[in-house]
Amino acid sequence: MYRVWSFVTDYSLMLILGALIALVWANTDASSYSHFVNFEFAHDFFIGHPHIDEAGRVEYRSLTLQYLVNDVLMAFFFAIAAKEVWEAVILKNGSLRGKKVATPLIATVGGMVGPITVFLGLAAFLGSDVYDAVANGWAIPTATDIAFSYLVGRIVFGAGHPAVRFLLLLAIADDAAGLIILAVFYPLETLVPAWLLLSLAAAIGVYGLFNRLPRKMDHGDQLRKKSTWVREKLSFWPYLIAGCLSWYGFQESGLQPALGLLPIVPTLPHADRAFGLFSEAERYLTDLLNHCEHILKYPVEILLFFFGLVNAGVEFSSISEPTWLVLAGLMIGKPLGIFLFGYIAAHPMKLGLPQGMRTIDLFVIGCAASIGFTVSLFIATVALPPGDVQDAAKMGALFSFGAAIVAVIAGIVTRVQKVSH
């Protein structure tokens, strides 16, 4: 239980604390909370929330606290998520490679199709007014919060159960799909794709000059003097500069700037293996990619506190149809979608399940994966305009914590046998 608690403190406690403070603050003094969140550092600045004129062009940008947290600093959070996805896909022993991941990946598709179907289906049932108000938020219930879901999975199944690894694969794949959805379906303004050439140039340039070139110059040199000099003297700075350029390219292109560091992540030198998300052994890897993740660990924890603080401040009076639609999408659509698609993959498609895992465990995994929280909150802020509908949808993302209780009950009812090691 100590290790489980360490996961909470390392990845989740600050986020929960920020969200709780925001909820109390917004429901006791909504006016001061709103002023805090919308505090303006600069009215007309080169980065910030775009103000669009009648012609659809950016008239000026205002740098507010919420923009700074959500669109600038959250880029580091998404970079860490992208690092895990990148390693899982590119490395020979990556967890998202080979036939072993076929069933989890198909189950992931179900974990997205199910919530979207339930969300939009119920919205249509409630009438055109509700449907029109919430339709653009269809992606909110597709998210899975990796840290919380993994924590719940360990509590329900035990650390050594194959279902825990299945859940982790599913959550990582879900995050990868979520990043794609954010980039493709939720641009902040009119798209100007030409600006993405800046991001591409930054990625190619930093990879060629500070990764590929030193290694090529070290060919035949076992001491790898050039690569060592670049690593020790320049460290992460060239990649940070490239990241700033890439981020700016994303902002000017109209895409979510919080995803601006994604093109830079694959350019960093990385180890030839990965031990997996939340693994203690990861700290012993000294390649630059893991080194950057180690540096970012504590700053990102503080960032998650502020993310919870500036996004979770929703008045309880805002609870309405969008709240229940998001909650239904997460807590009904996701377990059913994961179970149905996982069953089809395992049996009719004969892809099978990991040894020691039962078919009914797919449903329990779906319950654990129904905690949207972090990414659901983020999608809600970009998918829906500020106001009552967005606040109601955010409340649904917050209420998805109830999936933890449902998962524990489902584990008991289905007689899950915990595996400690």
ZAMARGU-4260 file (C-alpha; in steps of 0.2 Angstrom, whole numbers, plus 5000, padded with zeros to 4 digits):
<rodrens>
0) 5000/5000/5000 | 5015/5011/5003 | 5020/5010/4984 | 5002/5014/4979 | 5002/5030/4991
5) 5018/5035/4983 | 5010/5035/4966 | 4996/5046/4973 | 5009/5059/4980 | 5020/5058/4965
10) 5007/5061/4951 | 4990/5066/4958 | 4990/5074/4975 | 4994/5091/4969 | 4981/5090/4956
15) 4968/5085/4968 | 4973/5098/4980 | 4972/5112/4967 | 4955/5105/4961 | 4948/5105/4979
20) 4954/5123/4983 | 4946/5128/4966 | 4929/5120/4970 | 4928/5128/4987 | 4934/5145/4981
25) 4922/5145/4966 | 4907/5140/4978 | 4911/5153/4991 | 4917/5168/4981 | 4914/5165/4963
30) 4918/5183/4958 | 4936/5183/4966 | 4939/5166/4958 | 4934/5172/4941 | 4946/5188/4943
35) 4960/5176/4948 | 4958/5164/4934 | 4956/5178/4921 | 4970/5189/4928 | 4979/5198/4913
40) 4998/5199/4913 | 4998/5208/4896 | 4984/5215/4886 | 4992/5215/4869 | 5006/5202/4868
45) 5014/5191/4856 | 5007/5175/4865 | 4991/5173/4873 | 4972/5170/4871 | 4967/5176/4853
50) 4954/5189/4851 | 4946/5187/4834 | 4939/5201/4824 | 4924/5200/4812 | 4934/5194/4798
55) 4940/5179/4808 | 4958/5186/4810 | 4967/5188/4827 | 4965/5206/4832 | 4976/5204/4847
60) 4981/5192/4861 | 4980/5193/4880 | 4991/5183/4891 | 4980/5178/4906 | 4984/5166/4920
65) 4973/5153/4913 | 4981/5154/4896 | 4998/5153/4904 | 4994/5137/4913 | 4983/5128/4900
70) 4992/5133/4884 | 5010/5137/4889 | 5015/5127/4904 | 5004/5112/4901 | 5015/5109/4885
75) 5027/5101/4897 | 5014/5089/4904 | 5009/5084/4887 | 5028/5082/4882 | 5030/5069/4897
80) 5014/5060/4890 | 5021/5060/4873 | 5038/5054/4879 | 5030/5038/4886 | 5020/5035/4870
85) 5035/5038/4859 | 5045/5025/4869 | 5031/5013/4869 | 5030/5014/4850 | 5048/5016/4844
90) 5058/5005/4856 | 5061/4986/4851 | 5054/4982/4868 | 5041/4995/4868 | 5024/4991/4876
95) 5014/4996/4861 | 5023/4985/4848 | 5019/4968/4841 | 5004/4956/4842 | 5004/4957/4861
100) 4996/4975/4860 | 4982/4971/4847 | 4968/4967/4860 | 4972/4982/4871 | 4973/4994/4856
105) 4956/4987/4849 | 4949/4989/4867 | 4955/5007/4867 | 4945/5010/4851 | 4930/5003/4860
110) 4934/5015/4875 | 4932/5030/4863 | 4918/5024/4852 | 4907/5019/4867 | 4908/5036/4876
115) 4905/5046/4860 | 4890/5035/4856 | 4882/5037/4873 | 4886/5055/4875 | 4879/5060/4858
120) 4865/5047/4858 | 4859/5054/4875 | 4861/5072/4870 | 4850/5069/4854 | 4837/5060/4865
125) 4836/5075/4876 | 4832/5086/4861 | 4840/5097/4848 | 4844/5112/4860 | 4854/5101/4872
130) 4862/5092/4857 | 4867/5108/4849 | 4875/5115/4865 | 4885/5100/4869 | 4889/5092/4852
135) 4906/5099/4850 | 4911/5092/4867 | 4910/5074/4861 | 4928/5070/4865 | 4927/5075/4883
140) 4922/5058/4889 | 4934/5049/4878 | 4949/5053/4890 | 4957/5042/4902 | 4968/5049/4916
145) 4983/5037/4916 | 4989/5041/4934 | 4972/5039/4943 | 4966/5024/4932 | 4983/5015/4935
150) 4981/5018/4954 | 4964/5011/4954 | 4969/4996/4944 | 4983/4992/4956 | 4970/4993/4970
155) 4958/4982/4962 | 4969/4969/4954 | 4985/4970/4964 | 5002/4975/4956 | 5006/4959/4948
160) 4990/4955/4939 | 4991/4955/4920 | 4975/4966/4919 | 4985/4981/4927 | 4998/4980/4912
165) 4983/4979/4900 | 4975/4994/4908 | 4991/5004/4907 | 4993/5000/4888 | 4975/5005/4885
170) 4978/5021/4895 | 4994/5026/4885 | 4985/5022/4868 | 4970/5032/4874 | 4982/5047/4878
175) 4990/5045/4861 | 4973/5046/4852 | 4968/5060/4864 | 4983/5071/4858 | 4978/5067/4840
180) 4960/5072/4843 | 4965/5089/4851 | 4977/5093/4837 | 4964/5089/4823 | 4947/5093/4830
185) 4950/5107/4842 | 4960/5121/4834 | 4959/5137/4843 | 4956/5148/4828 | 4957/5148/4809
190) 4970/5136/4804 | 4986/5143/4796 | 4996/5127/4792 | 5011/5136/4785 | 5016/5141/4803
195) 5018/5122/4806 | 5034/5123/4795 | 5042/5132/4809 | 5039/5118/4821 | 5045/5105/4808
200) 5061/5116/4804 | 5064/5117/4823 | 5062/5098/4825 | 5073/5094/4810 | 5086/5107/4814
205) 5089/5102/4832 | 5089/5083/4828 | 5101/5086/4814 | 5113/5097/4823 | 5113/5091/4841
210) 5108/5073/4840 | 5112/5065/4823 | 5128/5076/4818 | 5138/5072/4834 | 5134/5054/4833
215) 5140/5054/4815 | 5156/5063/4820 | 5159/5050/4833 | 5158/5036/4821 | 5173/5024/4826
220) 5177/5033/4842 | 5172/5022/4857 | 5174/5037/4869 | 5160/5047/4859 | 5169/5063/4863
225) 5158/5074/4852 | 5141/5067/4858 | 5148/5068/4876 | 5153/5086/4874 | 5135/5091/4867
230) 5127/5081/4881 | 5137/5088/4895 | 5140/5106/4889 | 5124/5110/4880 | 5112/5098/4889
235) 5094/5101/4885 | 5095/5120/4880 | 5095/5117/4861 | 5080/5107/4863 | 5071/5120/4874
240) 5075/5133/4861 | 5068/5122/4848 | 5053/5119/4859 | 5049/5137/4860 | 5050/5139/4842
245) 5039/5124/4839 | 5026/5130/4852 | 5025/5147/4844 | 5022/5139/4827 | 5008/5129/4834
250) 5000/5145/4842 | 5001/5154/4826 | 4995/5140/4816 | 4979/5139/4826 | 4982/5122/4833
255) 4982/5119/4852 | 4999/5127/4858 | 4999/5115/4873 | 5004/5102/4860 | 5018/5112/4853
260) 5032/5102/4861 | 5027/5086/4853 | 5037/5087/4837 | 5053/5090/4848 | 5051/5075/4860
265) 5056/5062/4846 | 5072/5072/4842 | 5080/5070/4860 | 5093/5056/4862 | 5084/5041/4871
270) 5089/5025/4878 | 5087/5009/4869 | 5075/5003/4882 | 5061/5009/4893 | 5055/5001/4909
275) 5037/5008/4908 | 5027/5022/4916 | 5028/5024/4935 | 5043/5012/4935 | 5056/5015/4949
280) 5070/5009/4937 | 5066/5023/4925 | 5076/5035/4936 | 5092/5025/4933 | 5091/5029/4914
285) 5103/5044/4910 | 5099/5047/4892 | 5094/5065/4888 | 5076/5061/4885 | 5074/5053/4903
290) 5085/5066/4910 | 5073/5080/4904 | 5058/5070/4911 | 5067/5069/4928 | 5070/5088/4928
295) 5052/5091/4924 | 5045/5079/4937 | 5043/5092/4951 | 5039/5107/4941 | 5025/5097/4932
300) 5018/5092/4949 | 5017/5110/4954 | 5010/5114/4937 | 4996/5101/4939 | 4991/5110/4955
305) 4988/5126/4946 | 4980/5117/4932 | 4967/5110/4944 | 4966/5127/4953 | 4962/5137/4937
310) 4951/5124/4929 | 4941/5115/4942 | 4933/5130/4950 | 4915/5126/4945 | 4899/5131/4955
315) 4888/5117/4960 | 4873/5126/4954 | 4880/5124/4936 | 4876/5105/4937 | 4864/5101/4922
320) 4862/5090/4907 | 4880/5091/4901 | 4886/5085/4918 | 4876/5069/4916 | 4881/5067/4898
325) 4899/5067/4901 | 4897/5056/4917 | 4887/5044/4907 | 4899/5044/4892 | 4913/5040/4904
330) 4905/5028/4917 | 4893/5019/4905 | 4900/5021/4887 | 4919/5017/4892 | 4916/5001/4902
335) 4904/4994/4889 | 4915/5000/4874 | 4931/4992/4881 | 4922/4976/4886 | 4913/4974/4869
340) 4928/4978/4858 | 4940/4969/4869 | 4929/4953/4868 | 4928/4954/4849 | 4947/4956/4848
345) 4950/4942/4861 | 4937/4929/4854 | 4929/4931/4837 | 4946/4939/4831 | 4956/4926/4841
350) 4969/4938/4847 | 4967/4932/4864 | 4970/4939/4882 | 4986/4940/4892 | 4988/4924/4902
355) 4979/4924/4919 | 4967/4937/4913 | 4948/4933/4912 | 4936/4940/4899 | 4925/4948/4913
360) 4941/4958/4918 | 4939/4968/4903 | 4923/4976/4911 | 4933/4980/4927 | 4947/4988/4917
365) 4934/4998/4908 | 4927/5004/4925 | 4945/5009/4931 | 4948/5018/4914 | 4932/5029/4916
370) 4941/5042/4926 | 4943/5056/4914 | 4948/5070/4926 | 4964/5079/4919 | 4963/5077/4900
375) 4944/5078/4901 | 4945/5095/4910 | 4957/5101/4897 | 4946/5095/4882 | 4931/5103/4890
380) 4940/5120/4891 | 4944/5120/4873 | 4929/5111/4866 | 4915/5121/4873 | 4914/5140/4875
385) 4916/5148/4893 | 4900/5148/4902 | 4886/5137/4909 | 4888/5122/4897 | 4907/5121/4899
390) 4906/5122/4918 | 4893/5108/4918 | 4904/5097/4907 | 4919/5101/4919 | 4908/5095/4934
395) 4905/5079/4925 | 4924/5076/4922 | 4926/5079/4941 | 4912/5067/4946 | 4921/5054/4936
400) 4931/5050/4951 | 4916/5040/4956 | 4922/5027/4944 | 4935/5022/4957 | 4922/5016/4968
405) 4912/5007/4954 | 4929/4999/4949 | 4932/4992/4967 | 4914/4986/4968 | 4915/4978/4950
410) 4931/4969/4956 | 4922/4962/4971 | 4906/4957/4962 | 4917/4948/4948 | 4928/4940/4961
415) 4944/4947/4955 | 4959/4938/4962 | 4972/4950/4967 | 4990/4946/4962 | 5003/4955/4973
420) 5019/4952/4963
</rodrens>
